[in-house]
Amino acid sequence: MSKIVLPPQLRKVVDKNLIKSIQAGLEKVEVSLLESVTHTDPVANVTSRHLLEAGGKRLRPVLVLLGASLGDCNNEQVTKAAVVVELTHLATLYHDDVMDRAPLRRGVPTAHEVWGNNVAILTGDLLFARASQIVSRLGGKALTLQADTFERLCLGQLHETLGPQDNEDPITHYLQVLADKTGSLIAASAELGVVYGEAPDEYREPMRIYGEKVGVAFQLIDDVIDILSDASGKTPGTDLRAGVPTMPTLLLRASNDPEAKELIEIIDGGLEDDAQLALAVSKLREHPALEEAYQLARTWAEDAVAALAPLPESPVKEALKVFAEAVVDREQ
């Protein structure tokens, strides 16, 4: 397995000892992750390792380690907590890819493309089971937090699938879906770090709020990246072509300007043809809705940083600020 490294933006952090500590902790997490997905069953052993070995940013384990650094991140329970959140994240990816019919994830064919939907879904379930086994050894606080987070993950997916209900604002609905589907697990990561790093209990709530807002910012930037970049391994406009609601298209639909209406007609007319997709992407890149979506992501990241106000000034707080900025400034 390739070495997982911290986001390059975190090199801006002045305290290099903190960065070395987080990197060392992340390497321990990576070893434990591989151990956690190893099965005696030969089929499960291959399918469970599929996405883990494809790489990933490990943002959730990084945030566990940063939260724990407000206390003591050098203990086994912190490593276990980081493994729990990453296994839970991986499990959701297996399920999401089935529901979205996604052909690629992290540059490799998705599990359902390789083994079919049933195996992909059951592999996701196995990863949830492994996460639950580990969290059960951490105790009541972790169990409660994982259960509450799991409920929000499921509700977020359900609400995304059903779409906004009558008289519900589509943008408000979408932001709540992002808070549940992504923000809740990132919030849990930050909070678990505080708990198992044995940091002061009053840091839990600021870190929870911070994590949830960072999670929403992360997904909003994903929406922008879908239009702007092909560095992620996806064709620009993949979500656009699939008809997946994203913030730029929601802002387009809320706009009354003629260019927005024209672009919505192109999108709703179908983007199976590559030339039509390229036209829609080109026009959306030039429309103010894309910049508005980007600025909205930046606002959520700034609000995340503002939530850290109760924490004392420290290298960890500086790193958390840089982490939020890195989420917005990434290109994939």
C-alpha positions in Angstrom: 0.0 0.0 0.0 1.3 3.4 -0.9 2.2 5.8 1.9 -0.5 8.3 2.8 0.8 11.8 3.2 -0.8 14.9 4.6 -2.4 17.5 2.3 0.4 19.8 1.1 -1.4 22.9 2.4 -0.7 21.7 5.9 3.0 22.4 5.3 2.1 26.0 6.0 1.7 25.1 9.7 4.6 26.6 11.6 4.9 23.9 14.2 6.7 21.1 12.3 6.7 18.9 15.4 2.9 18.8 15.2 3.0 17.9 11.5 5.5 15.1 12.2 3.3 13.8 15.0 0.2 13.8 12.7 2.1 12.1 9.9 3.4 9.4 12.3 -0.1 8.9 13.6 -1.5 8.7 10.1 1.0 5.9 9.3 -0.2 3.9 12.3 -3.8 4.4 11.2 -2.9 3.1 7.7 -1.4 -0.1 9.1 -4.4 -0.6 11.3 -6.8 0.0 8.4 -5.2 -2.7 6.4 -5.4 -5.1 9.4 -9.0 -4.2 9.9 -10.1 -5.1 6.3 -8.1 -8.4 6.2 -10.5 -11.3 6.2 -10.0 -15.1 6.4 -12.7 -15.3 3.8 -10.9 -15.1 0.5 -13.6 -13.2 -1.4 -14.3 -10.7 1.4 -10.5 -10.2 1.8 -10.2 -9.0 -1.8 -13.4 -6.9 -2.0 -12.9 -5.2 1.3 -9.4 -4.0 0.4 -10.4 -2.8 -3.0 -11.0 0.9 -2.3 -8.6 1.1 0.6 -5.7 0.1 -1.5 -6.8 2.6 -4.2 -5.7 5.4 -1.9 -7.7 8.4 -0.7 -7.1 11.6 1.2 -7.8 10.2 4.7 -9.2 13.6 5.7 -11.3 12.0 8.5 -8.3 10.3 10.2 -6.3 13.5 9.9 -9.1 15.4 11.7 -9.3 12.7 14.4 -5.5 13.2 15.0 -5.7 17.0 14.9 -8.6 16.9 17.5 -6.7 14.5 19.7 -3.7 16.8 19.5 -5.7 19.2 21.6 -4.9 16.6 24.3 -2.7 13.6 23.6 -2.8 12.0 20.2 -0.2 9.3 21.0 -2.5 6.5 22.3 -4.0 3.4 20.8 -7.6 4.6 21.3 -7.0 7.6 19.0 -5.7 5.2 16.3 -8.8 3.0 16.7 -11.1 6.0 16.5 -9.4 7.1 13.3 -9.8 3.6 11.8 -13.5 3.6 12.7 -14.3 6.8 10.8 -12.3 5.8 7.8 -13.9 2.4 7.6 -17.4 4.0 7.9 -16.5 6.4 5.1 -15.3 3.5 2.9 -18.5 1.6 3.6 -20.6 4.5 2.4 -18.6 4.8 -0.8 -19.4 1.2 -1.7 -23.1 1.9 -1.2 -23.0 5.3 -2.9 -21.4 4.0 -6.0 -24.1 1.3 -6.4 -26.8 3.9 -6.0 -25.1 6.4 -8.4 -24.0 3.7 -10.9 -20.6 5.2 -10.7 -18.0 3.5 -13.0 -14.9 4.7 -11.3 -13.7 5.6 -7.8 -10.2 6.8 -6.9 -9.1 6.0 -10.5 -10.2 2.3 -10.3 -13.4 0.5 -11.4 -16.0 0.6 -8.6 -16.7 -2.6 -6.7 -20.1 -3.1 -8.4 -18.5 -2.8 -11.8 -16.0 -5.6 -10.8 -18.2 -7.9 -8.7 -21.8 -6.7 -9.2 -24.2 -4.8 -7.0 -24.9 -7.5 -4.4 -21.2 -8.1 -3.6 -20.6 -4.3 -3.4 -23.5 -3.7 -1.0 -22.5 -6.7 1.2 -18.9 -5.5 1.2 -20.0 -2.1 2.4 -22.0 -3.9 5.1 -18.9 -5.8 6.1 -17.0 -2.6 6.5 -19.7 -1.1 8.7 -19.6 -4.3 10.8 -15.8 -4.0 11.2 -16.2 -0.4 12.2 -18.8 -1.4 14.8 -16.6 -4.1 16.2 -13.8 -1.6 16.8 -16.0 1.1 18.1 -17.5 -1.3 20.6 -14.1 -1.6 22.2 -13.8 2.1 22.6 -16.8 2.4 25.0 -20.1 4.1 25.4 -19.2 7.6 24.1 -17.9 6.3 20.8 -20.9 3.9 20.5 -23.4 6.7 20.9 -21.6 9.0 18.6 -21.2 6.3 15.9 -24.9 5.3 16.1 -26.1 9.0 15.9 -23.8 9.6 12.9 -24.9 6.4 11.2 -28.5 7.5 11.5 -27.6 10.9 9.9 -25.7 9.2 7.1 -28.7 7.1 6.2 -31.2 10.0 6.5 -28.9 12.1 4.3 -28.9 9.4 1.6 -32.6 9.0 1.9 -33.4 12.7 1.6 -31.0 13.0 -1.4 -32.8 10.0 -3.1 -36.2 11.5 -2.5 -35.3 15.1 -3.3 -36.9 18.2 -1.8 -40.6 17.8 -0.8 -43.4 20.2 -1.7 -42.8 23.8 -0.6 -39.2 22.9 0.5 -36.5 25.1 -0.8 -34.2 23.0 -3.0 -31.0 24.8 -1.9 -31.9 24.5 1.8 -32.7 20.8 1.3 -29.4 20.3 -0.5 -27.3 21.9 2.2 -29.0 19.7 4.8 -28.2 16.6 2.7 -24.6 17.6 2.6 -24.6 18.3 6.4 -26.0 14.8 7.0 -24.2 12.7 4.3 -20.7 14.3 4.7 -20.7 16.8 7.5 -21.9 14.4 10.2 -19.0 11.9 9.8 -16.4 14.7 9.6 -17.9 16.2 12.7 -17.8 12.9 14.4 -14.1 12.6 13.5 -13.3 15.9 15.1 -15.3 15.1 18.2 -13.8 11.6 18.6 -10.3 13.1 18.5 -11.2 15.3 21.4 -12.7 12.5 23.4 -10.0 9.9 22.9 -7.1 12.4 23.0 -8.5 13.3 26.5 -8.7 16.9 25.6 -10.9 19.2 27.7 -14.6 18.3 27.3 -15.6 21.9 26.4 -13.7 21.5 23.1 -16.1 18.8 21.9 -18.9 21.2 20.7 -16.7 23.7 18.9 -14.9 20.8 17.1 -18.2 19.2 16.2 -19.5 22.4 14.7 -16.2 23.0 12.9 -16.2 19.5 11.4 -19.8 19.7 10.1 -19.1 23.0 8.4 -15.9 21.7 6.9 -17.8 18.7 5.6 -20.3 20.9 3.8 -17.6 23.1 2.4 -15.8 20.0 1.1 -18.9 18.8 -0.8 -19.6 22.3 -2.2 -16.1 22.4 -3.6 -16.6 18.9 -5.1 -19.5 20.5 -7.0 -17.3 23.2 -8.4 -14.5 20.7 -9.2 -17.0 18.6 -11.2 -17.2 21.5 -13.6 -13.7 23.0 -13.5 -11.3 20.1 -13.4 -10.6 16.7 -14.9 -7.7 16.2 -12.4 -10.0 14.0 -10.3 -10.0 11.3 -12.9 -13.6 12.1 -13.9 -14.7 13.8 -17.1 -15.7 17.4 -16.3 -19.5 17.5 -15.9 -19.9 13.9 -14.8 -22.5 14.9 -12.2 -24.1 17.3 -14.6 -24.5 14.5 -17.2 -25.9 12.1 -14.6 -28.5 14.7 -13.5 -27.1 14.8 -10.0 -28.2 18.0 -8.2 -25.2 20.2 -7.4 -25.0 23.7 -6.0 -24.1 25.3 -9.3 -27.1 23.8 -11.1 -29.4 24.6 -8.1 -28.3 28.2 -8.2 -28.9 28.2 -12.0 -32.4 27.0 -11.5 -33.0 29.7 -8.9 -31.8 32.4 -11.3 -34.1 34.4 -13.5 -31.5 35.6 -16.0 -31.9 34.5 -19.6 -28.5 32.8 -19.8 -29.4 30.6 -16.8 -32.7 29.6 -18.4 -30.9 28.8 -21.7 -28.3 26.7 -19.9 -31.0 24.8 -17.9 -32.7 24.0 -21.2 -29.5 22.5 -22.5 -28.9 20.5 -19.3 -32.5 19.2 -19.2 -32.4 18.3 -22.9 -29.9 15.5 -22.1 -26.1 15.4 -22.1 -25.4 12.0 -23.4 -23.8 13.5 -26.4 -20.2 14.6 -25.6 -20.5 17.8 -27.6 -23.6 18.8 -25.6 -21.9 18.0 -22.4 -18.9 20.1 -23.4 -21.2 23.0 -24.3 -23.0 22.8 -21.0 -19.7 22.7 -19.1 -18.3 25.6 -21.0 -21.3 27.8 -20.5 -21.5 26.9 -16.8 -17.8 27.8 -16.3 -18.6 31.3 -17.6 -21.8 31.7 -15.6 -21.8 33.6 -12.2 -23.6 30.6 -10.6 -20.2 28.7 -10.5 -18.4 31.5 -8.8 -21.4 31.9 -6.4 -21.1 28.2 -5.5 -17.4 28.6 -4.9 -17.9 31.6 -2.6 -20.6 29.7 -0.7 -18.0 26.9 0.0 -15.5 29.5 1.2 -18.2 31.0 3.5 -18.8 27.6 5.1 -15.1 27.1 5.6 -14.8 30.5 7.2 -17.7 29.7 9.4 -15.9 26.5 10.4 -12.9 28.5 11.4 -15.1 30.9 13.4 -16.5 28.0 15.4 -13.0 27.4 16.8 -13.1 30.7 18.7 -13.5 29.0 22.1 -10.3 27.1 21.6 -7.1 28.7 22.9 -4.5 29.9 20.4 -2.1 27.0 19.7 -0.4 25.2 16.8 -3.3 22.8 16.7 -5.8 25.6 16.2 -3.6 27.0 13.5 -3.5 23.6 11.8 -7.3 23.4 11.9 -7.6 26.7 10.2 -5.2 25.6 7.5 -7.1 22.3 7.2 -10.3 24.3 6.5 -8.5 26.4 3.9 -7.0 23.3 2.2 -10.5 21.8 1.8 -11.6 24.9 -0.3 -8.3 25.3 -2.2 -8.0 21.7 -3.4 -8.2 20.9 -7.1 -9.5 17.3 -6.7 
